[in-house]
Amino acid sequence: MDKRILLLTDFSENAFNAVRYALKLYSDRKCNFDFLHAYQLEGYSMHNPPYNPEAFQESHEIEKRKSEKEFEKLMKMIRLHPDNPKTYL
């Protein structure tokens, strides 16, 4: 593997364009692209007592499912634009 590249995404059009740019930029090299998406649960803070992680479990599961669906859509869109045949996604 020549390169290992971390791509951040918020699933926006700008993030998708950045992904396509990176795929095109490294189209002549074998690359492994890793994606990172972070989200914050509304109302969650370790600094506001009382800290109760169980109270946010449902919110976490909802956000996690939304992120997984968005990631699946992103991967489908990337595969429609095969800029780099040597890419490992």
C-alpha positions as CSV (number, residue, x, y, z in Angstrom):
1,M,0.0,0.0,0.0
2,D,1.5,3.3,-1.1
3,K,-0.7,5.7,0.9
4,R,-3.2,5.7,3.7
5,I,-5.4,8.8,3.8
6,L,-7.9,9.9,6.3
7,L,-10.9,11.8,4.9
8,L,-13.2,13.7,7.2
9,T,-16.9,14.0,6.3
10,D,-20.1,15.6,7.5
11,F,-21.9,14.1,4.4
12,S,-22.3,17.5,2.8
13,E,-21.7,18.3,-0.9
14,N,-18.4,20.0,0.0
15,A,-17.2,17.0,1.8
16,F,-18.2,14.8,-1.1
17,N,-16.3,17.1,-3.5
18,A,-13.2,16.8,-1.2
19,V,-13.4,13.0,-1.4
20,R,-13.6,13.1,-5.2
21,Y,-10.7,15.5,-5.3
22,A,-8.6,13.2,-3.1
23,L,-9.5,10.2,-5.2
24,K,-8.5,12.0,-8.4
25,L,-5.3,13.5,-6.8
26,Y,-4.1,10.0,-5.9
27,S,-5.5,8.2,-9.0
28,D,-2.1,7.0,-10.0
29,R,-1.2,5.4,-6.6
30,K,-2.5,2.5,-4.6
31,C,-4.3,4.1,-1.7
32,N,-6.4,3.1,1.3
33,F,-8.9,5.8,2.2
34,D,-10.4,5.8,5.7
35,F,-13.4,8.0,6.6
36,L,-14.1,9.7,9.8
37,H,-17.5,11.2,10.8
38,A,-18.0,12.6,14.3
39,Y,-21.2,13.8,15.8
40,Q,-22.3,15.4,19.1
41,L,-25.4,14.3,21.0
42,E,-27.6,17.2,21.8
43,G,-27.6,18.1,25.4
44,Y,-24.7,15.8,26.1
45,S,-21.8,17.1,28.2
46,M,-19.4,15.4,30.6
47,H,-19.0,18.8,32.3
48,N,-22.6,19.3,33.3
49,P,-23.4,17.1,36.4
50,P,-24.9,14.6,36.8
51,Y,-23.1,12.6,34.1
52,N,-25.4,9.8,33.2
53,P,-24.4,7.9,30.0
54,E,-27.5,5.7,30.0
55,A,-29.7,8.7,29.5
56,F,-28.1,9.3,26.1
57,Q,-28.1,5.7,24.9
58,E,-31.2,6.2,22.7
59,S,-29.9,9.4,21.2
60,H,-26.6,7.8,20.5
61,E,-28.3,4.9,18.7
62,I,-30.4,7.3,16.6
63,E,-27.4,9.3,15.6
64,K,-25.4,6.2,14.9
65,R,-28.1,4.8,12.6
66,K,-28.3,8.1,10.7
67,S,-24.6,8.2,10.2
68,E,-24.5,4.6,8.9
69,K,-27.2,5.4,6.4
70,E,-25.4,8.5,5.2
71,F,-22.2,6.6,4.9
72,E,-23.9,3.9,2.8
73,K,-25.2,6.7,0.5
74,L,-21.7,8.3,0.3
75,M,-20.1,4.9,-0.7
76,K,-22.7,4.4,-3.4
77,M,-22.0,7.9,-4.8
78,I,-18.2,7.3,-4.7
79,R,-18.6,4.1,-6.6
80,L,-20.6,5.9,-9.3
81,H,-17.4,8.1,-9.9
82,P,-14.5,5.6,-10.0
83,D,-11.7,8.1,-10.2
84,N,-9.1,5.7,-8.8
85,P,-9.3,2.1,-9.8
86,K,-6.5,1.3,-7.3
87,T,-8.4,2.6,-4.3
88,Y,-9.3,0.6,-1.3
89,L,-12.4,2.1,0.4
